[in-house]
Amino acid sequence: MDFGKKWIARAVTQEIKDRSFKIMTYYLKYYYRLFICLGMLNFLLGSGNATELRQYEEVFIDVPQKHKMADSDPHAFMGKMPQDDIHSNLNLGDKDLQAQLNQSVAPGALNWVTPNNWLEKKETSGMRLASFMNKDTAYPIETTIVSLAGKAGGVSANVTRWMQQIKLAVPSMEELENFVNQQEKLKTQTGADVILIDLTKWQKETEAQAPSMIAAIIEKEDSQIFVKMTGSRESVIKNKDSLRSLVLSIQEAGSQK
């Protein structure tokens, strides 16, 4: 009799264990499937906002020029060169600032002799006194003359600005001063001191088509005259002698020397 009771007790206990295990397994499977479903739902709902296709339109602004050139004209690209004279990166739309810049233009007329292979455009407004283009369409350049009162920032400051205009890495102050000291020194017909800054010497010889510049600074007692020639590296090198002759011929109107 005791044996029968023990057997029944063990059977009932085992049945309870089996059913408990089945119930636990059922709920584990249920919560696992629920977790998977919730995860997929969250992914689907979240991915709809995570990535958004955006479209951008690149805008090119064509700055109006007084002299519009045909695209076939080899000088046409000169409009894209850094021809902002001495003052770069300034907001020239500011009327007060523009008035200050206009006041910095040195008074007094200048005379010069245009090189035989160049064409001159007389400037009637703005800071430029004159602009020049060369006749050789294989090596197009543009040259400008600007006269400013005072020292206009000094030689090193202007050279730094010109380097930035043609995308050259600006060297240390010591290297810059050494470069400036090595530049050609001249005198005009009236005895004014000139320094000829040749930025082609800071560029690699292989960069024949890279934008470049040679600029002259003519020192006067109360003003400076800037003569800037821009074009590709090989073009400004080809026209360096013509630039030099123009610079040396510049003098104040009425000078007899």
C-alpha positions in Angstrom: 0.0 0.0 0.0 2.8 2.4 0.9 4.6 1.5 -2.3 1.5 2.4 -4.4 1.2 5.8 -2.7 4.9 6.6 -3.3 4.6 5.7 -7.0 1.5 7.8 -7.4 3.2 10.8 -5.7 6.3 10.5 -8.0 4.1 10.3 -11.0 2.1 13.4 -10.0 5.4 15.3 -9.3 6.8 14.3 -12.6 3.6 15.4 -14.4 3.8 18.8 -12.7 7.4 19.2 -13.7 6.7 18.2 -17.3 3.7 20.6 -17.5 5.7 23.4 -15.9 8.6 22.9 -18.4 6.1 23.0 -21.3 4.5 26.2 -20.0 7.9 27.8 -19.5 9.0 26.8 -23.0 5.8 28.1 -24.5 6.2 31.5 -22.9 9.9 31.7 -23.8 9.0 31.1 -27.4 6.2 33.6 -27.2 8.4 36.4 -25.8 11.2 35.6 -28.2 8.9 35.9 -31.2 7.4 39.1 -29.7 10.9 40.5 -29.2 11.8 39.7 -32.8 8.6 41.3 -34.2 9.0 44.4 -32.1 12.7 44.7 -33.3 11.7 44.4 -37.0 8.9 46.9 -36.5 11.2 49.4 -34.9 13.7 48.9 -37.7 11.1 49.4 -40.4 9.6 52.5 -38.7 13.0 54.0 -37.9 14.6 53.4 -41.3 11.9 55.4 -43.0 13.3 58.6 -41.4 17.0 57.7 -40.9 18.0 58.2 -44.6 16.6 61.0 -46.6 17.5 61.6 -50.2 18.6 65.2 -50.6 19.4 67.0 -53.8 21.6 70.0 -54.1 21.9 72.5 -57.0 25.4 73.9 -57.7 25.1 77.6 -58.5 27.6 79.6 -60.5 27.6 83.4 -60.3 28.9 85.2 -63.4 30.2 88.6 -62.3 29.3 91.2 -64.9 32.2 92.7 -66.8 32.3 96.0 -68.8 34.0 94.2 -71.7 32.3 90.9 -72.5 34.5 88.5 -74.5 33.6 85.5 -76.6 34.5 82.1 -75.2 36.7 81.6 -78.2 38.8 84.6 -77.2 42.0 83.4 -75.5 41.8 86.4 -73.2 38.3 85.4 -72.0 39.6 83.3 -69.1 41.3 86.5 -67.7 38.0 87.5 -66.2 38.4 84.5 -63.8 41.9 85.6 -62.7 42.3 87.5 -59.4 42.0 91.0 -60.7 40.9 92.7 -57.6 43.9 95.0 -57.5 45.6 95.6 -54.1 42.5 95.0 -52.0 41.3 91.4 -51.9 38.6 89.6 -50.0 36.8 92.9 -49.2 33.1 93.5 -49.3 33.1 96.1 -52.1 29.3 96.2 -51.9 29.7 98.2 -48.7 29.3 101.9 -49.9 31.3 103.3 -46.9 34.2 100.9 -47.5 34.1 101.6 -51.2 34.3 105.3 -50.4 37.4 104.7 -48.2 39.0 102.7 -51.0 38.3 105.4 -53.5 39.9 108.0 -51.2 43.0 105.9 -51.0 43.7 106.3 -54.7 46.6 108.6 -55.1 45.9 111.9 -56.9 47.9 113.0 -59.9 48.1 111.8 -63.5 50.7 109.3 -64.7 52.3 108.7 -68.1 53.7 105.5 -69.5 54.7 103.9 -72.7 52.6 100.9 -73.8 54.8 97.9 -75.0 54.6 97.4 -78.7 53.0 93.9 -78.4 50.3 95.0 -75.9 46.9 96.7 -76.2 45.9 99.4 -73.7 42.4 100.0 -72.3 42.0 103.3 -70.6 40.1 103.0 -67.3 37.4 105.6 -66.7 36.2 104.5 -63.3 37.3 102.4 -60.3 40.8 102.2 -58.8 42.6 101.2 -62.0 44.4 103.8 -64.1 44.8 101.5 -67.0 44.6 97.9 -68.2 46.5 96.1 -70.8 46.2 92.9 -72.8 48.9 91.3 -75.1 48.5 90.6 -78.8 50.0 87.2 -78.6 46.9 85.0 -78.2 49.0 81.9 -77.5 50.2 83.4 -74.2 47.3 85.7 -72.9 47.9 88.0 -70.0 46.3 91.0 -68.4 48.1 93.9 -66.6 46.7 96.7 -64.5 48.1 99.9 -63.0 46.9 101.2 -59.7 48.2 104.2 -57.7 47.5 104.3 -53.9 48.3 106.9 -51.3 50.5 105.8 -48.4 52.2 102.4 -48.2 49.2 100.2 -48.9 50.1 97.6 -46.3 53.8 97.2 -47.0 55.6 94.8 -49.4 55.3 91.6 -47.4 51.6 92.1 -46.7 50.9 92.6 -50.4 53.0 89.6 -51.5 51.2 87.4 -49.0 47.8 88.6 -50.4 48.9 88.0 -54.0 50.1 84.5 -53.1 46.7 83.7 -51.7 45.0 85.1 -54.8 46.7 82.5 -57.0 46.3 79.7 -54.5 50.0 79.5 -53.3 50.8 78.3 -49.9 52.1 81.3 -47.9 55.5 80.6 -46.4 56.8 81.5 -42.9 57.6 85.1 -42.3 61.3 84.4 -42.5 61.0 82.5 -45.8 58.7 85.3 -47.1 61.2 88.0 -46.2 64.1 86.0 -47.9 62.0 85.7 -51.0 61.2 89.4 -51.1 64.9 90.3 -50.6 65.9 88.2 -53.6 63.5 90.0 -56.0 64.7 92.2 -58.7 65.3 95.9 -57.8 65.0 98.6 -60.5 64.7 102.3 -60.9 62.3 104.2 -63.2 63.4 106.8 -65.7 62.7 109.4 -63.0 64.7 107.6 -60.4 61.8 106.0 -58.4 62.7 102.7 -56.6 61.0 99.6 -58.0 60.8 96.0 -56.7 59.6 93.3 -59.2 57.8 90.5 -57.4 58.0 87.4 -59.6 55.7 84.7 -58.1 56.6 82.3 -60.9 59.8 81.6 -59.0 57.7 80.2 -56.1 55.9 77.7 -58.4 57.2 74.5 -59.9 58.4 74.6 -63.5 55.9 71.8 -64.4 52.9 74.1 -63.5 53.0 75.9 -66.9 49.2 76.5 -67.0 48.8 77.3 -63.3 47.5 80.9 -62.5 50.5 83.1 -61.7 51.5 86.7 -61.3 54.4 89.2 -61.6 53.8 92.5 -59.9 55.9 95.7 -59.5 55.7 98.1 -56.7 57.0 101.6 -57.5 57.8 103.6 -54.4 57.1 107.3 -54.2 57.3 109.7 -51.3 53.6 109.7 -50.4 52.2 106.9 -52.5 52.9 103.6 -54.3 52.1 102.5 -57.8 51.2 98.8 -58.3 51.6 97.2 -61.7 50.2 93.6 -61.7 50.4 91.1 -64.6 48.4 87.9 -64.3 48.0 84.9 -66.5 49.3 81.3 -66.7 52.8 80.8 -65.4 54.3 80.4 -68.9 52.4 83.4 -70.2 53.6 85.8 -67.5 57.2 84.5 -68.0 56.9 85.2 -71.7 55.7 88.7 -71.1 58.1 89.6 -68.2 60.3 91.9 -70.4 57.3 93.8 -71.7 56.1 94.3 -68.1 59.5 95.6 -67.1 59.6 98.1 -69.9 56.1 99.4 -69.0 57.1 99.8 -65.3 60.3 101.6 -66.1 58.5 104.1 -68.4 55.9 105.2 -65.7 56.3 108.7 -64.5 54.2 111.6 -63.3 52.6 113.7 -66.0 54.8 116.7 -66.8 58.1 115.1 -65.8 60.8 116.0 -68.2 63.3 113.2 -67.4 
